[in-house]
Amino acid sequence: MGGSSMLGVSNSPSRQAEPFEQDVCWALLERVATSSHLRRAIRLRELLLYVGERSVREGCDHVSEHEIGVKVFGRPASYDNGNDSIVRTSISDLRKRVDAYFATEGIAEPIIMEIPRGSYIPVFYSRESRTATHPVLPRESVSEPAGEAEPIRPIKSRFDQFFRPVAVFVIVALAVACFTLWRDGRAAQQSLHPWKYQPAIKSLWSGLLDGDRPTDVVIEDSSLLLVQLISKQNISLSDYINRAYLGASSIKGVNPETDNNLLLISRKALAKTSDFRLGMEIKELDPRNPRLHFYNAREYTPRLLENDNVILLGSPTSNPWNQWFENSLNFVEVPEPSGTGPVINRSPKPGERAVYSSPNKTISYCAIAFLPKPDRSGNMLLIQGTTSEATEAGGEFVLSEDKLAGFEKLLHVTKLPYFELLLNVSQVLGTPLTGRVEAYRVYPNLH
């Protein structure tokens, strides 16, 4: 199909089909795929691009659920989509995000794209076709009796006939101008502070991004994880703060050559790509906030921790600052040299386990805590994954309007209180697929 071919739109009787250039439709689809609504949802973006490629570029008018499951989500050709609902669940989430784009960032798009229910193929139609028009019919003219002169009308009546339509036009024009200014102003505010226009996200992040107190995002120190992994020894927070582990021959039980290699590693400021990506996604919530700061764990200090709001990413093995708050938590990940320690449930409720450990490489856990700091000097958000994928899934949870709204529904609240939760994360080939709430605690009295 060439770049100049024309694409039809929805067959719905309420919308008139219009031809659009293939390149125009594909460019619109790419804008949706790279928007803030899909930038963090990697699999949903891949899903949109795949069905778009099949329909817009290849001209297919039908793509099956089974095909998507195999091509996008890596399911085997023999999988039963009747028992595996990942495609249906994902396409439902994708529809919401596409609709959200056209209501916010894409408010000025002249062409709208949607994925109708019961189909996996995107369709395109003009924004104007959404509004039904109702023509105003002229009133019937009244004929004058033959031979009778037209009655003389007062001057005021003639003036009103001229003035009133003009006045109506001016009022309508002003209303349109005011609406346009309001819409543009709202769009500008949304681009600057998008989190304030998503209720569930706002209920969490207002405690971290509002106010005059700085908020620090602290990512993992991967060099520390390597030191502990090679030496098979834990490094405490106090030793980390004092940098005692950086000295030569500081780690017992290793030969001089290994000790020298550990010293070289420990002096490098290494970070995980997933942590950096998650940090950038947090930055996108409030991109011009001058009080939002980012640190590698080795750059952070007790003074900052005591004065600022803090967001800690990663396990306590590679981000020892988590240990500062462990006495305040119910779900605590145990530091292990391997970096994949179990999560302890200090006060198990009926049906909960006391220890959550990963039975295999496809299951991991992430403990999330949104609490006031023990001295009430601000708030803290801890996202502790037993693996990098689990931390990434925890980050996606706290940055997702749908997931946070679902958690609010689970709690039967309209605004999130302080809470802790434990996510059970399923992953395939290093990519988190789902994050299910395994257990939680709420602390409404801490507000």
C-alpha positions in Angstrom: 0.0 0.0 0.0 1.5 3.3 -1.0 1.8 6.4 1.1 -0.9 8.2 -0.8 -3.6 5.5 -0.3 -6.8 6.5 1.5 -8.0 4.9 4.7 -11.7 4.7 5.7 -13.0 5.4 9.2 -15.5 3.9 11.7 -18.5 2.2 10.1 -20.7 3.5 13.0 -23.9 5.0 11.5 -23.5 8.0 13.8 -20.2 8.9 12.1 -19.7 9.6 8.5 -16.9 7.7 6.9 -14.2 9.9 5.6 -11.0 9.0 3.6 -7.7 9.9 5.2 -4.1 9.6 3.9 -2.3 6.5 5.1 0.7 8.7 6.2 -1.6 11.0 8.1 -3.1 8.1 10.1 0.3 6.6 10.8 1.7 9.9 12.0 -1.3 10.3 14.3 -0.8 6.8 15.6 2.9 7.4 16.3 2.0 10.7 18.2 -0.4 8.7 20.4 2.2 5.9 21.0 4.9 8.4 22.1 2.6 10.5 24.3 2.9 10.6 28.1 -0.1 8.2 28.3 1.9 5.4 26.7 5.5 6.3 27.2 5.8 4.3 30.4 3.6 1.4 29.2 6.0 -0.4 26.9 3.8 -3.4 26.1 0.8 -1.3 25.5 2.8 0.9 23.1 4.0 -2.2 21.3 0.4 -3.4 21.1 -0.8 -0.2 19.5 2.1 -0.1 17.0 1.5 -3.7 16.0 -2.3 -3.4 15.4 -1.6 -0.1 13.6 1.0 -1.7 11.4 -1.3 -4.5 10.5 -4.3 -2.2 9.7 -2.8 1.1 8.5 0.3 -0.2 6.7 -0.8 -3.7 5.6 -4.5 -3.0 5.1 -5.9 -5.8 7.3 -9.5 -5.3 8.5 -9.2 -7.9 11.2 -6.5 -9.0 13.7 -7.3 -11.9 16.0 -6.7 -12.0 19.7 -4.6 -15.2 19.3 -2.3 -13.5 16.8 -1.7 -10.6 19.2 -1.0 -12.9 22.1 1.7 -14.7 20.0 3.2 -11.7 18.2 3.1 -9.0 21.0 3.0 -10.9 24.3 5.3 -13.8 23.3 2.7 -16.6 24.0 3.3 -19.9 22.3 1.3 -20.7 19.2 -0.6 -23.4 21.1 -1.8 -21.1 23.9 -5.5 -20.9 24.8 -6.7 -17.3 24.8 -9.9 -18.5 26.5 -7.9 -19.1 29.7 -5.3 -16.3 29.2 -6.9 -12.9 29.1 -3.8 -10.8 28.7 -4.8 -9.5 25.3 -8.3 -8.5 26.3 -7.1 -6.8 29.5 -4.3 -5.0 27.7 -6.6 -3.7 24.9 -9.1 -2.4 27.5 -6.3 -0.5 29.2 -5.0 0.8 25.8 -8.5 2.1 24.8 -8.6 4.2 28.0 -5.1 5.6 27.4 -5.9 6.5 23.7 -9.1 8.2 24.8 -7.2 10.1 27.5 -4.7 11.3 24.9 -7.4 12.9 22.8 -8.9 14.5 25.9 -5.6 16.1 27.0 -2.4 16.3 24.8 -4.3 15.6 21.6 -7.2 18.0 22.3 -6.3 20.0 19.1 -6.0 16.9 16.9 -8.4 17.3 13.9 -8.5 13.5 13.4 -9.4 11.1 16.3 -8.4 7.5 16.5 -10.1 4.8 18.6 -10.2 1.1 19.0 -13.9 0.1 19.0 -15.1 -2.5 21.5 -15.2 -6.0 20.0 -12.3 -5.1 17.6 -8.5 -4.8 17.8 -8.2 -2.5 14.7 -7.9 1.2 15.2 -10.3 3.4 13.2 -10.0 7.1 12.4 -12.6 9.9 12.0 -12.7 13.6 12.1 -13.2 15.3 15.5 -16.1 17.3 14.0 -18.1 14.2 13.3 -18.4 13.6 17.1 -20.9 16.5 17.4 -24.3 16.1 15.7 -25.5 19.2 14.0 -29.1 20.3 14.0 -30.0 22.8 11.2 -32.2 25.7 12.2 -35.2 25.9 9.9 -36.5 29.3 8.7 -39.9 30.4 9.9 -42.7 30.4 7.3 -43.3 33.8 5.7 -46.7 35.4 6.1 -48.1 36.9 2.9 -49.7 40.4 3.2 -53.3 40.9 1.9 -53.4 42.1 -1.7 -53.4 45.9 -2.2 -52.7 46.5 1.5 -49.7 48.7 2.4 -47.0 47.4 4.8 -47.8 48.7 8.3 -45.3 51.3 9.7 -43.1 49.7 12.4 -41.6 51.7 15.3 -37.9 52.7 14.9 -37.0 50.8 18.0 -38.3 47.6 16.5 -36.2 48.1 13.4 -33.1 48.9 15.6 -33.7 45.7 17.6 -33.8 43.7 14.4 -30.3 44.9 13.6 -28.8 45.0 17.1 -29.9 41.8 18.6 -28.2 39.5 16.0 -25.0 41.5 16.4 -25.2 41.3 20.2 -25.8 37.5 20.0 -22.8 37.1 17.6 -20.5 39.2 19.9 -21.6 37.2 23.0 -21.0 33.9 21.2 -17.6 35.1 19.9 -16.6 36.1 23.4 -17.8 32.8 24.8 -15.8 30.9 22.2 -12.7 33.1 22.9 -13.0 32.5 26.7 -13.4 28.8 26.2 -10.4 28.7 23.9 -8.3 30.6 26.5 -9.5 28.3 29.3 -8.8 25.2 27.3 -5.3 26.4 26.2 -4.6 27.5 29.8 -5.7 24.1 31.1 -3.7 22.3 28.5 -0.6 24.4 29.5 -1.1 23.6 33.1 -1.6 19.9 32.3 1.7 19.9 30.5 3.5 21.5 33.4 1.7 19.6 36.2 0.0 16.6 34.6 -0.3 14.7 38.0 -2.7 17.3 39.3 -5.3 16.3 36.7 -5.4 12.6 37.6 -7.4 12.2 40.8 -5.8 9.0 42.1 -2.3 10.0 41.2 -2.9 13.4 42.9 -4.1 11.8 46.1 -0.7 10.1 46.4 1.8 12.5 44.8 0.4 15.7 46.4 2.1 14.6 49.6 5.4 14.6 47.8 5.3 17.3 45.2 3.1 20.0 46.8 4.4 22.4 49.3 7.8 24.1 49.8 9.7 21.1 51.0 12.2 19.5 48.5 11.7 16.0 47.4 14.7 13.7 46.8 14.6 10.7 44.5 17.4 8.3 45.5 18.3 5.5 43.1 20.3 2.3 43.8 24.1 2.1 44.1 24.8 -0.8 41.8 28.6 -0.8 42.6 27.6 -1.5 46.3 25.5 -4.5 45.1 28.5 -5.9 43.1 30.8 -5.5 46.2 28.4 -7.5 48.4 27.7 -10.1 45.7 31.5 -10.8 45.2 32.5 -10.6 48.8 29.3 -12.5 50.0 29.0 -10.0 52.9 26.4 -7.5 53.9 27.4 -3.8 54.3 25.4 -2.0 56.9 24.0 1.5 56.5 26.4 2.9 59.1 29.4 1.5 57.2 28.0 2.8 54.0 27.6 6.3 55.4 31.1 6.3 56.9 32.5 4.8 53.6 34.4 2.2 55.8 34.0 -0.4 53.1 36.0 1.7 50.6 39.3 1.2 52.4 41.8 -1.3 51.2 41.6 -4.7 53.0 38.4 -3.6 54.6 36.4 -6.8 53.7 37.6 -9.9 55.6 38.1 -13.3 54.0 39.1 -12.2 50.5 42.6 -12.4 48.9 44.5 -9.2 48.1 43.8 -9.4 44.4 40.0 -9.7 45.0 40.2 -7.0 47.6 41.9 -4.6 45.1 39.2 -5.4 42.5 36.5 -4.7 45.0 38.1 -1.4 45.9 38.1 -0.4 42.2 34.4 -1.4 41.8 33.3 0.4 45.0 34.7 3.7 43.7 32.6 3.6 40.6 29.2 5.3 40.7 27.1 2.7 38.9 23.3 2.7 38.4 20.7 0.5 36.8 19.1 1.6 33.6 15.7 0.7 35.0 16.2 3.0 38.0 17.3 5.8 35.7 14.2 5.3 33.5 11.9 5.2 36.6 13.5 8.4 37.9 12.8 10.1 34.5 9.2 9.0 34.7 8.8 10.5 38.1 10.4 13.7 36.7 7.7 13.8 34.0 5.0 14.1 36.6 6.2 17.6 37.4 8.9 18.5 34.9 9.5 22.1 36.0 9.4 21.5 39.7 12.6 23.1 41.1 12.3 21.2 44.4 12.5 17.8 42.8 16.1 16.4 43.0 17.8 13.2 42.0 20.7 11.4 43.7 22.7 8.2 43.5 22.5 6.5 46.9 26.3 7.1 47.5 25.7 10.9 47.0 22.9 11.1 49.6 23.4 12.3 53.1 21.7 12.0 56.5 21.1 15.8 56.5 19.1 15.6 53.3 17.2 12.6 54.6 16.2 14.4 57.8 15.0 17.6 56.1 13.4 16.6 52.7 10.7 14.3 51.4 12.4 11.2 50.1 11.6 8.6 47.4 13.9 5.5 47.7 14.2 3.1 44.7 15.5 -0.4 45.0 16.3 -3.0 47.6 18.0 -2.3 50.9 21.0 -4.2 49.6 21.8 -1.7 46.9 20.1 1.3 48.5 21.0 1.0 52.2 19.0 4.2 53.0 15.9 1.9 53.2 17.4 0.6 56.4 16.9 4.0 58.0 13.1 3.4 58.0 12.9 -0.4 58.6 11.5 0.0 62.1 8.5 1.9 60.8 7.5 -0.8 58.2 5.4 -3.9 58.3 6.8 -5.3 55.0 10.6 -5.4 55.1 12.9 -6.8 52.5 15.9 -8.5 54.2 19.3 -7.3 52.8 21.1 -10.2 51.1 24.5 -10.1 49.3 22.7 -11.6 46.3 20.3 -8.6 46.2 17.3 -10.9 46.2 16.4 -11.2 49.8 12.9 -12.3 51.0 10.2 -9.9 52.3 9.2 -10.3 55.9 5.6 -9.7 57.0 6.0 -8.7 60.6 2.3 -8.9 61.5 0.6 -11.5 59.2 -3.1 -11.3 58.9 -5.3 -14.4 58.2 -4.4 -15.8 54.8 -1.1 -14.0 54.6 2.4 -15.5 54.8 5.1 -14.4 57.3 7.8 -14.6 54.6 7.5 -14.0 50.9 10.4 -15.4 48.9 10.6 -15.9 45.1 10.0 -19.5 44.2 11.5 -19.1 40.7 12.7 -16.5 38.3 9.2 -15.6 37.1 7.9 -14.4 40.4 9.3 -11.5 42.5 7.9 -9.0 45.0 7.9 -5.3 45.6 7.2 -3.6 48.9 5.7 -0.1 48.5 5.3 2.2 51.5 3.9 5.8 51.5 4.3 7.1 55.0 5.2 10.1 57.0 8.8 10.1 58.1 9.2 8.9 61.7 10.0 12.5 62.9 7.0 13.9 60.8 9.5 16.1 58.8 7.9 15.3 55.5 6.8 12.1 53.7 8.6 9.1 52.3 7.8 6.7 49.4 9.8 3.5 49.4 9.7 1.2 46.3 11.7 -1.9 47.3 11.8 -4.7 44.7 13.5 -8.0 45.2 14.5 -7.7 41.6 15.0 -4.8 39.1 11.8 -5.9 37.4 9.9 -5.8 40.7 11.1 -2.3 41.4 10.1 -1.3 37.9 6.6 -2.8 38.4 6.3 -1.0 41.7 7.2 2.3 40.0 4.6 1.6 37.3 2.0 1.0 40.0 2.5 4.3 41.8 2.6 6.2 38.4 -0.6 4.6 37.0 -3.9 6.4 37.4 -5.8 3.1 36.7 -3.8 1.0 39.2 -4.0 3.6 42.0 -7.7 4.1 41.3 -8.1 0.3 41.5 -6.3 0.3 44.9 -8.6 3.1 46.1 -11.6 1.0 45.1 -10.1 -2.0 47.0 -9.8 0.3 50.1 -13.3 1.8 49.5 -11.8 5.3 49.7 -11.7 8.3 47.3 -8.4 9.6 48.5 -5.4 7.4 49.4 -4.4 7.3 53.1 -0.8 6.5 54.1 -0.3 2.8 53.2 2.0 -0.1 52.7 1.4 -2.8 50.1 3.1 -5.9 48.7 3.0 -6.6 45.0 3.4 -10.0 43.5 5.1 -9.4 40.2 5.0 -11.9 37.3 7.8 -11.4 34.8 9.0 -13.0 31.5 12.5 -12.5 30.1 13.3 -9.7 32.4 10.1 -7.7 31.6 7.5 -7.2 34.3 4.0 -8.2 33.1 1.6 -7.9 36.0 1.7 -6.6 39.5 -1.0 -8.0 41.8 -1.6 -6.7 45.3 -0.7 -9.6 47.6 -1.2 -7.8 51.0 -1.6 -4.2 52.3 -1.9 -2.0 55.4 -3.5 1.4 55.7 -2.8 4.1 58.3 -5.6 6.7 58.0 -4.9 8.0 61.5 -1.4 9.2 60.5 -2.7 12.1 58.5 
